[in-house]
Amino acid sequence: MNANRLPWPLLLICVGAAWLLSACASYSGYGLKPGVATVAEVIETMGKPALSWQDSDGSEQLAYPRGPAGTQTFMAFITPDGRLQRIEPVLNMEHFARVQAGMNQDSVLRLLGPSVPQWTEYFKARDELVSEWQFCDSWNQLARFDVLFDATSGIVRTAYQRQALMGANGVAPWCGQ
């Protein structure tokens, strides 16, 4: 055996690890440098955004939800000259606290990104649209955050719930933070 060659099992492990690291980089945009990366590089790395908003000053906001199995949505903020300003994870208590009564659906989407379509439900009797996001809470437990839009009054309500999910041997699954 040549001393300069890696054995096949080790080579496969190295290739797999490199692939996994590149997948993680595209998940969160890790490695994209603010002020350096262009919008084209953001899209090349993170993929096509689920939603985007163009501001009057030419800046742009791109939403990257990583559900339904994922527990995070990332917002990429692009400057008017087409460079990355920052990437923010938004499914957290800090961002949920910004949801206020009177906000419309577009304002909430711009703050949190889109919820999983299967988790959005309209309740005719209450004239209320409910959207739900899965996230990792401060205790690293899977949780869900709901926003309820009352079409009659314009009031927005929120709810936070921890799922009763138990994995093997009755232990809650790891959330992945």
Secondary structure, DSSP 4 states (H G I P E B T S, - for coil): --TTS--HHHHHHHHHHHHHHHHHHHHH-TTPPTTTSBHHHHHHHH-S-SEEEE-TTS-EEEEEE-TTT---EEEEEE-TTSBEEEEEE--SHHHHTT--TT--HHHHHHHH-PPPGGG-EEEGGGTEEEEEEEEE-TTS-EEEEEEEEETTT--EEEEEEE-----GGGPPPP---
